[in-house]
């Protein structure tokens, strides 16, 4: 029997946990607002509507919106050609360059996670299948032939994961993917996505320079 004291003690503990949880939520929220404020000052050429990607990328219920917005950003701001794909047995998007010193394509996967993305093995294996499908281009293996987005002139390919931020052993998974596919890849946070877009628009970064950043780690500009 807890008695009156036990009930109050339990209630006090519950309230304490609730307060800690609320403070934690408020802290994350204030950090996001601070980050968004910093980006409003940094971004002179990129439309500020895209700053909302910082928040969208941390909300797992907005995965589909993140896909569409990231692909839109790559095409409208960076100047890649390509297509938002998504759906069954397709990557989230496929982008490529035209007129670069070396034209290349990128297989894109976006992930909205509140606590950071660690690239679980199942999702790494999914990317491995996409890379292999693009290499073999066998419609009997995948009848939807999503790889037809890429023109025949594009012969070099990369893979990319885009999320809010990364944690855990994602680098080991990137290395494993590279070893199994002989294809270089990377991860890119939405903050760096925005900064890279700003540099592209300012004329201080080229898509060829972006190509050279696919070194099986995190891309920073």
C-alpha positions as CSV (number, residue, x, y, z in Angstrom):
1,X,0.0,0.0,0.0
2,X,1.5,3.3,-1.1
3,X,-0.5,5.5,1.3
4,X,-0.9,9.3,0.9
5,X,2.9,9.9,0.9
6,X,3.5,7.3,-1.8
7,X,0.8,8.8,-4.0
8,X,2.3,12.2,-3.7
9,X,5.8,10.8,-4.3
10,X,4.6,9.1,-7.4
11,X,2.8,12.1,-8.6
12,X,5.8,14.3,-7.9
13,X,8.0,11.9,-9.9
14,X,5.6,11.9,-12.8
15,X,5.4,15.6,-12.8
16,X,9.2,15.8,-12.7
17,X,9.5,13.5,-15.7
18,X,6.9,15.5,-17.6
19,X,8.7,18.7,-16.9
20,X,12.0,17.2,-18.0
21,X,10.3,15.9,-21.2
22,X,8.7,19.3,-21.9
23,X,12.0,21.1,-21.3
24,X,13.7,18.7,-23.7
25,X,11.1,19.4,-26.3
26,X,11.4,23.1,-25.8
27,X,15.2,22.9,-26.0
28,X,15.0,21.1,-29.4
29,X,12.5,23.5,-30.6
30,X,14.6,26.5,-29.6
31,X,17.7,25.0,-31.2
32,X,15.8,24.6,-34.4
33,X,14.5,28.2,-34.3
34,X,18.1,29.4,-33.6
35,X,19.4,27.4,-36.6
36,X,16.6,28.7,-38.8
37,X,17.4,32.2,-37.7
38,X,21.1,31.8,-38.5
39,X,20.2,30.5,-42.0
40,X,17.9,33.5,-42.7
41,X,21.0,35.7,-42.2
42,X,23.3,33.4,-44.2
43,X,21.1,32.7,-47.2
44,X,21.0,35.7,-49.6
45,X,20.2,33.9,-52.9
46,X,18.2,30.8,-51.7
47,X,14.5,31.4,-51.2
48,X,13.8,31.4,-47.4
49,X,10.8,29.1,-47.8
50,X,13.4,26.2,-48.0
51,X,14.6,26.9,-44.5
52,X,11.6,24.9,-43.3
53,X,13.5,21.8,-44.5
54,X,15.4,22.0,-41.2
55,X,12.1,21.2,-39.3
56,X,10.6,18.9,-42.0
57,X,13.7,16.7,-41.9
58,X,13.1,16.0,-38.2
59,X,9.5,15.1,-38.5
60,X,9.0,11.4,-39.5
61,X,5.4,12.1,-40.5
62,X,6.6,14.4,-43.3
63,X,8.8,12.0,-45.1
64,X,7.0,12.4,-48.4
65,X,7.1,16.2,-48.2
66,X,10.9,16.0,-47.5
67,X,11.4,13.8,-50.7
68,X,9.6,16.3,-52.9
69,X,11.2,19.4,-51.4
70,X,14.7,18.0,-51.5
71,X,14.3,17.0,-55.1
72,X,12.8,20.3,-56.0
73,X,15.8,22.1,-54.3
74,X,18.3,20.0,-56.2
75,X,16.7,20.9,-59.6
76,X,15.6,24.5,-59.0
77,X,18.6,25.7,-56.9
78,X,21.5,23.5,-57.7
79,X,20.5,23.2,-61.4
80,X,20.5,19.4,-61.7
81,X,18.2,17.7,-64.1
82,X,16.2,14.8,-62.8
83,X,13.0,13.5,-61.4
84,X,11.3,12.9,-58.1
85,X,10.4,9.2,-58.0
86,X,9.4,7.6,-54.7
87,X,7.0,4.8,-54.4
88,X,7.5,1.0,-54.5
89,X,10.9,-0.3,-55.7
90,X,12.2,3.1,-56.7
91,X,14.6,5.5,-55.0
92,X,13.2,8.9,-53.8
93,X,14.8,10.7,-56.7
94,X,17.3,10.6,-59.6
95,X,19.4,13.7,-60.6
96,X,22.1,14.2,-63.1
97,X,24.3,17.0,-64.7
98,X,24.4,18.2,-68.3
99,X,27.3,20.2,-69.5
100,X,29.7,19.5,-66.6
101,X,33.3,18.4,-67.3
102,X,32.2,14.9,-66.2
103,X,28.4,14.4,-66.3
104,X,27.3,12.3,-63.5
105,X,24.1,11.0,-61.9
106,X,23.1,10.7,-58.2
107,X,20.6,8.2,-56.8
108,X,18.9,10.0,-53.9
109,X,17.2,8.7,-50.8
110,X,15.8,11.1,-48.2
111,X,15.0,10.3,-44.5
112,X,13.0,12.3,-42.0
113,X,14.0,11.3,-38.4
114,X,13.6,13.3,-35.2
115,X,16.7,11.9,-33.4
116,X,19.2,11.7,-36.2
117,X,19.7,9.1,-38.9
118,X,22.2,6.2,-38.5
119,X,21.7,4.5,-41.9
120,X,20.3,1.1,-40.7
121,X,21.5,-1.9,-42.6
122,X,18.1,-2.6,-44.2
123,X,18.0,0.9,-45.8
124,X,21.6,0.6,-46.9
125,X,20.7,-2.7,-48.6
126,X,17.8,-1.0,-50.3
127,X,20.2,1.6,-51.7
128,X,22.6,-1.2,-52.8
129,X,19.7,-2.8,-54.8
130,X,19.0,0.6,-56.5
131,X,22.7,1.0,-57.4
132,X,22.9,-2.6,-58.8
133,X,19.6,-2.1,-60.7
134,X,21.0,1.0,-62.4
135,X,24.3,-0.9,-63.2
136,X,22.5,-3.9,-64.8
137,X,19.4,-2.1,-66.1
138,X,17.4,-5.4,-66.4
139,X,13.7,-4.8,-66.7
140,X,13.1,-8.5,-65.7
141,X,14.6,-7.7,-62.3
142,X,12.7,-4.4,-61.9
143,X,9.9,-3.8,-64.6
144,X,9.4,-0.1,-63.6
145,X,12.8,0.8,-65.1
146,X,13.2,3.9,-63.0
147,X,16.8,4.3,-64.3
148,X,15.5,5.5,-67.6
149,X,15.5,9.0,-66.0
150,X,19.2,9.1,-66.8
151,X,20.3,9.9,-70.4
152,X,22.8,7.6,-72.1
153,X,25.4,10.4,-71.9
154,X,25.6,9.9,-68.1
155,X,28.0,7.0,-67.2
156,X,29.3,7.9,-63.7
157,X,27.0,7.5,-60.8
158,X,26.9,8.3,-57.0
159,X,24.4,7.6,-54.2
160,X,23.2,10.0,-51.6
161,X,21.3,10.0,-48.3
162,X,19.7,13.3,-47.2
163,X,18.4,13.8,-43.7
164,X,18.3,16.3,-40.8
165,X,21.5,15.1,-39.2
166,X,23.5,11.8,-38.9
167,X,24.7,9.7,-36.0
168,X,26.0,6.2,-35.3
169,X,27.8,4.0,-37.7
170,X,26.6,5.5,-41.0
171,X,30.2,5.8,-42.2
172,X,30.8,2.1,-41.9
173,X,27.6,1.5,-43.9
174,X,28.8,3.9,-46.7
175,X,32.1,2.1,-46.8
176,X,30.3,-1.3,-47.1
177,X,28.0,0.1,-49.8
178,X,31.0,1.4,-51.8
179,X,32.8,-1.9,-51.5
180,X,29.8,-3.9,-52.7
181,X,28.8,-1.7,-55.6
182,X,32.1,0.0,-56.6
183,X,30.1,3.3,-56.4
184,X,31.0,6.3,-54.3
185,X,28.3,7.8,-52.1
186,X,27.8,10.2,-49.2
187,X,25.3,11.6,-46.7
188,X,24.2,15.2,-46.7
189,X,22.4,17.1,-43.9
190,X,19.6,19.5,-45.0
191,X,21.6,22.4,-43.5
192,X,24.6,21.6,-45.7
193,X,22.1,21.1,-48.6
194,X,20.9,24.7,-48.1
195,X,24.5,26.1,-47.7
196,X,25.6,24.3,-50.9
197,X,22.6,25.7,-52.8
198,X,23.6,29.2,-51.6
199,X,27.2,28.7,-52.8
200,X,25.9,27.4,-56.2
201,X,23.7,30.5,-56.6
202,X,26.6,32.8,-55.4
203,X,28.9,31.3,-58.0
204,X,31.4,29.9,-55.5
205,X,30.6,26.2,-56.0
206,X,30.1,24.2,-59.1
207,X,28.4,20.8,-59.7
208,X,31.8,19.4,-60.7
209,X,33.1,20.4,-57.2
210,X,30.1,18.7,-55.7
211,X,30.9,15.5,-57.6
212,X,34.3,15.4,-56.0
213,X,32.8,15.5,-52.5
214,X,31.3,12.0,-52.8
215,X,33.9,10.2,-50.8
216,X,31.8,7.8,-48.7
217,X,31.4,10.2,-45.8
218,X,29.4,13.3,-44.9
219,X,29.4,16.2,-47.4
220,X,30.3,19.6,-45.9
221,X,30.6,22.9,-47.9
